[in-house]
Amino acid sequence: MGGGFPIRAPEPLVTTGPFDGVYTGTAVVKANTNFACGEQIPLGGFRVDGNTIRFGGFRGKVEPDGSASLSFGRNQMNGRFTGNTFHGEVTLITGSHLDWVSCTYRADLSRVAP
């Protein structure tokens, strides 16, 4: 007793996926409920690692078929990866439950880096 090597848990496997990389693009308004939405939003820093997606405060997962869903509070982003592109929809909600604005955008991004 007392000798030997300490037992250490194995390192988690690092896997890569077919959609890994950094994406950039734009979101163009689709629905502007109170005419308070910007017409276009630049999107950058959208990052995929394995099946995990990060974009600003958004977090989500990409499925093996390329479908993806992210959320950040009440804000949602859904879409699909195809090859080096992502196409989807972003819904941004601002304000309180009594005085809120909802803006829906069409998002189109392209992979710019691995």
Secondary structure as UniProt FT lines:
FT   TURN            18..19
FT   STRAND          21..32
FT   TURN            33..34
FT   STRAND          40..49
FT   TURN            50..51
FT   STRAND          52..55
FT   TURN            56..57
FT   STRAND          58..62
FT   TURN            64..65
FT   STRAND          67..72
FT   TURN            73..74
FT   STRAND          75..82
FT   TURN            83..84
FT   STRAND          85..95
FT   STRAND          100..113
//
